[in-house]
Amino acid sequence: MANDPTRPGSDCYCPCGCVTVSVIRKKLFREKEGMGSGKEATQNKQQRKRKRKEKGKGVKSKQNSPSSASASEQLRFFVDEFQSAKGVKLSSLELDSLKDSSILSLPHSSDSDSDSDVKMLGNNMKPAFGESWKQVLCEPDLVPGKVLPGSPAILIVASSALRSLHLLRGFRSFTKECHAAKLFSKHMKLEEQISVLKNRVNIASGTPSRIKKLIDTEALSLSRLQVLLLDIHPDVKGYSLFTLPQVRDEFWDLFKNYFYQGMMQGQLRICIYGPLQSSVRLKGKQATLPDE
């Protein structure tokens, strides 16, 4: 009975009768253990915030560098993404038609997306065109029956207008005489782009929806297309060309309708720029679409 909190003289007794001393001691102990120093508390709070942010992302990913992945691994990744997005399974005959040579591997890492990485894009494209790279990628004049208006040799597909412009920086030395075509809707009218595509175009960059419109209007020709450069670098929210819902669907529809056969026949090579990010769709999560 010595520790009965209701009796005077007990070591747990509080004169005011509102709370026992043992409860106060336990509370102070918990606060001391949980808080630590002010610096430690701040660090713990920041760590918890980072964990919540990572856990709450709309896309779960497993990333690998394209430069470290073989052409076979990149092709397998690309085919898996295509089948998952379209809900189809390619036949063994179709799979056999897709060769490792249909993938154009970048010799340098493209994970960091730094200015130096982007600037290397143009030089990394040269081997795909052999000794005639300068005639194909730099010459400004149309060639009847060979180089038609609005028929790029390299087409860059990105998730937004900003990403499209960002990758074009890697081709500045190629586009001094023959300007690159910007194929996105942000600050760009369709009629203006149709006018640009009446001239020779060696390199073009844009978003899936606008590229599709220009193909449908027959302003953009695929007769000379040799390399499809896909920008799959994630944005600040973790979304990319392959994972941002509406843009992803637009891209795979574009690929299936206009690029799939060229890849199957060995006439078109795919170049993946960015970390290989296998997406997982999460229900109830809706992403904010970028400006195109």
Disulfide bonds with the S-S distance in Angstrom:
none
